[in-house]
Amino acid sequence: MASFNRVVLLGNLTRDPELRHIPSGLAVTEVSLAVNDRRKSQTGDWIEEVSYVDVTIWGRQAEIVCEYKTKGAPLLVEGRLKQDTWEQEGQKRSKLKVICEKMVLLPTGPGKGGNRGGGYDDGGDYSRPSRSSSNYSAPPQSQHDYYDTPPDSGDDVPF
């Protein structure tokens, strides 16, 4: 049976991202996104629901999000679900999280915070080379040339 594992989320950071490095030197950050949903109840009242989703970001993208974004800033991520399991006090625990494969920094606008230095974020994807840059090169042949992927990710396609 075929399966498909793809997640796209747009939400706000719930805390400032903190950069870490694994022993090999690869950068990693774990952030949490608050994703809002608004729907009408049976009585016609609007109900606001917030889901908090943990996201792991690897490589250059982790460095970029830590440099340019702070708590409350919007972030668009695309990735895959991964289930973490562990044992705590004799009980098995598990949690779903998202492994980010692509991200887009979104503008927060003047005076809304979320950008270090108070500057305006133009919403550019800073993990890609700029065309105006003097060292611009031809586009990569695959998305893996643009985006760092976590060490455990494979290119296996289930179908």
HELIX and SHEET records of a PDB file:
HELIX    1   1 GLY A   59  TYR A   68  1                                  10    
HELIX    2   2 ARG A  116  GLY A  118  5                                   3    
HELIX    3   3 GLN A  143  TYR A  146  1                                   4    
SHEET    1   A 6 ARG A  20  HIS A  21  0                                        
SHEET    2   A 6 ALA A  27  LYS A  40 -1                                        
SHEET    3   A 6 VAL A   7  LEU A  13 -1                                        
SHEET    4   A 6 PRO A  74  GLN A  88 -1                                        
SHEET    5   A 6 GLN A  91  LEU A 105 -1                                        
SHEET    6   A 6 TRP A  46  TRP A  58  1                                        
END                                                                             
